[in-house]
């Protein structure tokens, strides 16, 4: 198993439960170091995804399974629901489509009036809203700590500071880590931001490439947290994989705002100054990057960059949802990087993408809502491993 985020650990736990001996390799010195440890900690309901897609199916079942797992193992979780708000009449058709999609996916949600929305969020601005009851907040790094504890107790071989530097696949798999060569019957690649590169090391030419997008967060100052009681989301742009800047009350009572979405300048580029020339060259050489840019650079991409650079612009996006929020009410609060897979034609991979070869399973696209779906993806991946 390559990758020690929530997905790699969940697959390892599922395989262990099926009697498979598992070794997990993580290149960092801690578990959940990247996507899992830098996301919004939201348990998604399955609202946004195309009916019948893996994301839709696994979100609905994963919402229940991840909440049950957290409660069973003492991990913080709260099913608080959320509001998706139409701030103007022009957003009502898209909100109606979202309500229809919720019904098609089996997501408990209902359209409510402005007055009903104010009962949930007295400071919100909307003409109508969609109330989604099964959305929650959770400690995803805490889920990973629980999985590590369970895997350790079950005798799994868990290795930090152990990158996969070379892979030879044939009859079984050999993985060079720099200090030794490990041998196994099968390889599972859950390397997230580096999933396409691990696939290439294993001799696979992946159908899609990872293009990293950084999402930056602010949080409300403590004396302004009362402006948000729960989770407030805008009506999303259906053509984009990002949900738009939103407000999320966390388990500790803080309120996070974001994320935006800008191209990261390295695979693990959490700041503008995190730059990798090699990563930038790889992005520039991939034809899908330029085709994506022609489609979204103006005005969408430019707006995201300007919002990244301007607290006033970021606050203005939040004020569309909660007008009482101003630039002085927010402070920066870290960022995350989304491993978004992109096809060569410039189209974003909209669903989970998993490719297989004899003795190999490669999870090549598993951004949000993959953390919510982790236990369900683990079952699917484990089926592929044990039946191959």
C-alpha positions in Angstrom: 0.0 0.0 0.0 1.5 3.3 -1.1 0.0 6.3 0.7 -0.9 7.0 4.3 -3.8 9.3 4.1 -7.3 8.3 5.0 -7.9 6.4 1.8 -4.7 4.3 2.1 -5.3 3.5 5.7 -9.0 2.6 5.1 -8.0 0.2 2.3 -5.3 -1.3 4.5 -7.9 -1.8 7.3 -10.4 -3.4 5.0 -7.8 -5.8 3.5 -6.6 -6.6 7.0 -10.2 -7.5 8.0 -10.2 -9.9 5.0 -7.1 -11.7 6.3 -4.6 -10.0 4.0 -1.2 -9.1 5.4 -0.6 -5.4 4.6 2.4 -3.1 4.5 1.6 0.7 4.3 4.3 3.0 3.0 4.1 6.7 3.7 6.8 9.1 2.6 6.1 11.7 5.3 6.9 11.4 9.0 3.3 11.4 10.0 0.0 10.0 8.8 -2.6 12.1 6.9 0.0 14.7 6.1 -1.5 16.2 3.0 -5.1 16.1 1.6 -6.6 14.4 4.6 -4.9 16.7 7.1 -5.7 19.9 5.2 -9.4 19.6 4.2 -12.6 21.2 5.6 -13.5 18.1 7.7 -17.0 18.0 6.2 -18.9 14.8 5.9 -20.6 15.2 2.6 -24.2 14.0 1.9 -23.9 13.2 -1.8 -25.8 16.2 -3.0 -23.7 17.5 -5.9 -22.8 14.4 -7.9 -24.3 12.9 -11.0 -26.9 10.2 -10.2 -25.5 6.8 -10.5 -21.9 8.0 -10.3 -19.5 6.4 -7.8 -19.3 9.7 -6.0 -23.1 9.8 -5.6 -23.4 6.2 -4.5 -20.5 6.1 -2.2 -21.2 9.5 -0.6 -24.6 8.4 0.6 -23.4 5.1 2.0 -20.1 6.6 3.1 -21.8 9.4 5.0 -23.3 6.8 7.2 -20.3 4.5 7.5 -17.8 7.2 8.4 -20.1 8.7 11.0 -20.7 5.2 12.5 -16.9 4.5 12.5 -16.2 7.8 14.2 -18.8 7.2 16.9 -17.6 3.7 17.5 -14.0 4.7 17.9 -14.3 7.9 19.9 -13.6 10.3 17.0 -15.2 13.7 17.1 -18.2 14.0 14.7 -21.5 16.0 14.6 -24.3 15.6 12.0 -25.4 19.2 12.0 -26.9 19.6 8.5 -26.2 22.6 6.1 -27.8 25.2 4.0 -27.2 25.8 0.4 -28.5 29.3 -0.3 -29.6 31.1 -3.4 -28.7 34.8 -2.8 -30.6 36.0 -5.8 -33.6 35.1 -8.0 -31.1 34.1 -10.8 -29.8 31.2 -8.7 -33.2 29.6 -8.1 -33.2 27.4 -11.2 -29.8 25.9 -10.2 -31.0 25.5 -6.6 -34.0 23.6 -8.0 -31.8 21.3 -10.1 -29.7 20.6 -7.0 -32.8 19.7 -5.0 -33.8 17.3 -7.8 -30.3 15.7 -7.8 -30.6 15.3 -4.0 -33.8 13.4 -4.5 -32.3 11.2 -7.2 -29.3 10.4 -5.1 -31.4 9.6 -2.0 -30.1 12.5 0.0 -32.4 13.9 2.7 -32.9 17.5 1.7 -35.7 20.0 1.2 -36.3 23.4 -0.3 -37.1 26.0 2.4 -38.2 29.6 2.4 -36.0 32.6 3.3 -37.9 32.8 6.6 -37.2 29.1 7.4 -33.5 29.6 6.5 -33.3 32.4 9.0 -34.4 30.1 11.7 -31.2 28.0 11.0 -28.9 31.0 10.2 -30.2 34.4 11.4 -27.5 36.3 9.6 -27.7 34.6 6.2 -28.7 36.3 3.0 -31.0 34.3 0.7 -34.2 34.2 -1.3 -34.5 30.5 -0.8 -32.4 27.6 0.5 -31.9 23.9 0.4 -31.6 22.3 3.8 -29.5 19.1 3.8 -29.8 17.2 7.0 -27.1 14.5 6.7 -24.1 16.8 6.2 -21.8 16.8 9.2 -18.4 17.8 10.5 -15.8 15.3 11.6 -12.1 15.0 12.7 -10.7 13.3 9.6 -7.1 13.2 11.1 -8.7 11.6 14.1 -10.2 8.9 11.9 -6.7 8.2 10.6 -5.3 8.0 14.1 -8.0 5.5 15.0 -7.3 3.5 11.8 -3.5 3.5 12.6 -4.3 2.2 16.1 -6.5 -0.6 14.8 -4.0 -1.6 12.1 -1.2 -1.6 14.7 -3.3 -3.9 17.0 -4.0 -6.2 14.0 -0.3 -6.5 13.2 -0.1 -4.5 10.0 3.3 -3.2 8.9 3.1 0.6 9.0 6.1 2.5 7.8 6.6 6.3 7.9 9.5 8.0 6.2 9.4 5.3 3.5 8.9 6.6 0.0 8.3 4.3 -3.0 11.3 5.2 -5.2 11.1 2.4 -7.7 8.6 -0.3 -8.6 9.0 -3.5 -10.6 5.8 -5.3 -11.5 5.5 -8.8 -12.9 4.9 -11.9 -10.9 4.3 -10.0 -7.8 5.6 -6.5 -7.1 9.0 -5.2 -5.9 9.2 -1.7 -4.4 12.5 0.0 -3.7 12.3 2.4 -0.8 15.9 3.6 -0.7 17.0 1.4 2.2 15.5 -1.9 1.0 13.4 -3.7 -1.6 10.0 -4.9 -0.4 8.2 -7.8 -2.1 4.5 -8.3 -2.2 1.7 -10.1 -4.2 -0.1 -6.9 -5.1 0.3 -3.1 -5.1 -2.4 -0.6 -4.1 -1.7 3.0 -5.0 -3.4 5.6 -2.9 -0.7 8.2 -3.2 -3.1 11.2 -3.8 -1.1 14.1 -5.1 1.5 11.7 -6.5 -0.8 8.9 -7.6 -0.1 9.3 -11.4 3.7 9.2 -10.7 3.4 6.0 -8.6 1.4 4.5 -11.5 4.2 5.4 -13.9 6.8 3.9 -11.7 4.8 0.7 -11.8 4.8 0.7 -15.6 1.2 2.1 -16.1 0.4 5.0 -18.4 -2.4 6.7 -16.5 -5.4 8.0 -18.5 -5.3 11.2 -16.5 -2.7 13.4 -14.8 -2.8 15.1 -11.5 -2.9 18.9 -11.6 -2.7 20.4 -8.0 -5.1 23.2 -7.0 -4.5 25.1 -3.7 -7.5 26.0 -1.6 -6.9 28.8 0.9 -8.9 29.2 4.1 -9.7 32.1 6.4 -11.5 31.8 9.7 -13.7 34.3 11.5 -12.3 36.1 14.5 -13.5 34.7 17.8 -15.8 37.7 18.5 -17.5 37.2 15.1 -18.1 33.4 15.2 -21.7 34.0 16.3 -22.5 35.1 12.8 -22.5 31.4 11.7 -24.3 28.6 13.5 -23.5 25.7 11.2 -22.6 25.2 7.5 -23.5 27.7 4.8 -22.8 27.0 1.1 -23.5 28.9 -2.1 -25.2 27.5 -5.1 -22.2 26.0 -7.0 -21.2 26.5 -10.6 -22.2 23.1 -12.1 -19.3 23.4 -14.7 -16.6 23.3 -12.0 -15.6 20.6 -9.5 -15.3 23.2 -6.7 -18.2 24.1 -4.4 -17.3 27.8 -4.0 -16.3 29.6 -0.9 -18.4 28.6 2.1 -18.6 28.9 5.8 -18.2 25.9 8.2 -18.5 25.8 12.0 -15.9 23.3 13.2 -16.1 20.9 16.1 -14.1 23.3 18.3 -16.5 26.2 17.6 -14.3 28.0 15.2 -15.7 29.0 11.8 -13.7 28.3 8.7 -14.2 30.2 5.4 -13.1 28.9 2.1 -11.6 27.4 0.1 -10.9 29.2 -3.1 -9.1 27.4 -5.9 -5.9 28.4 -7.6 -3.2 26.4 -9.4 -0.6 25.3 -6.9 3.0 25.9 -8.1 4.1 22.5 -6.8 2.4 19.2 -5.9 2.5 20.1 -2.2 2.4 23.9 -2.7 0.5 25.2 0.3 1.7 28.8 -0.2 2.5 31.0 -3.2 6.2 30.8 -2.4 6.1 27.0 -2.6 7.5 26.5 -6.1 8.8 23.4 -7.8 10.3 24.1 -11.3 10.1 20.4 -12.1 6.4 20.3 -11.1 5.7 23.4 -13.2 7.4 22.0 -16.2 5.3 18.8 -15.9 2.1 20.8 -15.7 3.2 23.0 -18.7 4.1 20.0 -20.8 0.7 18.3 -20.3 -1.6 19.4 -23.1 -4.7 19.2 -20.9 -3.4 22.1 -18.8 -3.6 24.5 -21.7 -6.9 23.3 -22.8 -8.3 23.7 -19.3 -6.8 27.2 -19.1 -8.4 28.3 -22.4 -11.7 27.2 -20.9 -11.5 28.7 -17.4 -8.6 31.2 -17.1 -10.8 34.2 -17.8 -12.7 35.3 -15.9 -13.0 32.3 -13.4 -9.3 31.6 -12.9 -8.4 35.3 -12.7 -11.1 35.9 -10.1 -9.7 33.1 -8.0 -6.2 34.5 -8.1 -7.4 38.0 -7.2 -9.4 36.6 -4.3 -6.3 34.7 -3.2 -4.3 37.9 -3.1 -7.0 40.2 -1.5 -8.6 39.7 1.8 -11.2 42.3 0.8 -12.2 40.2 -2.2 -12.3 37.1 -0.1 -14.5 38.8 2.5 -16.8 40.1 -0.3 -17.4 36.5 -1.4 -18.4 35.6 2.2 -20.6 38.7 2.5 -22.8 37.3 -0.3 -23.8 34.6 2.1 -23.6 36.6 5.4 -23.6 40.3 4.8 -22.3 41.2 8.3 -18.9 39.7 7.5 -16.3 42.3 6.5 -12.6 42.2 5.8 -11.7 42.9 9.4 -13.7 39.8 10.6 -11.4 37.2 9.0 -7.9 36.0 9.5 -5.9 33.6 7.3 -6.0 30.0 8.4 -3.8 27.7 6.2 -4.6 25.9 3.0 -4.9 22.6 1.3 -4.0 21.2 -2.0 -6.5 19.2 -4.1 -5.2 16.4 -6.3 -7.4 17.0 -9.3 -7.0 14.6 -12.2 -7.3 16.0 -15.7 -7.7 14.3 -19.0 -5.5 15.3 -22.0 -8.5 17.0 -23.7 -8.6 19.5 -20.8 -11.7 18.0 -19.1 -11.6 17.6 -15.4 -12.1 14.0 -14.2 -15.5 14.3 -12.5 -15.8 10.9 -10.8 -13.4 8.7 -8.9 -10.9 7.1 -11.3 -9.4 3.7 -10.5 -7.2 1.8 -13.0 -6.0 -1.8 -12.6 -3.3 -4.1 -14.0 -2.3 -7.6 -13.0 -1.5 -7.4 -9.3 -2.0 -3.6 -9.2 -4.8 -1.1 -8.3 -4.2 2.6 -8.8 -6.6 5.2 -7.3 -5.9 8.1 -9.7 -8.7 10.5 -8.9 -10.0 10.7 -5.3 -10.4 14.3 -4.2 -13.4 15.5 -2.2 -15.7 13.7 -1.2 -13.2 10.8 -1.0 -12.6 11.3 2.8 -16.4 10.9 3.3 -16.4 7.9 1.0 -13.1 6.3 2.4 -14.6 3.2 3.9 -16.7 2.6 0.8 -13.9 3.1 -1.6 -11.8 0.8 0.5 -14.4 -2.0 0.0 -14.3 -1.5 -3.7 -10.5 -1.4 -4.0 -10.3 -4.4 -1.7 -12.7 -6.3 -4.0 -10.4 -5.5 -6.9 -7.3 -6.7 -5.0 -8.8 -9.9 -3.7 -10.4 -11.0 -7.0 -7.5 -10.1 -9.3 
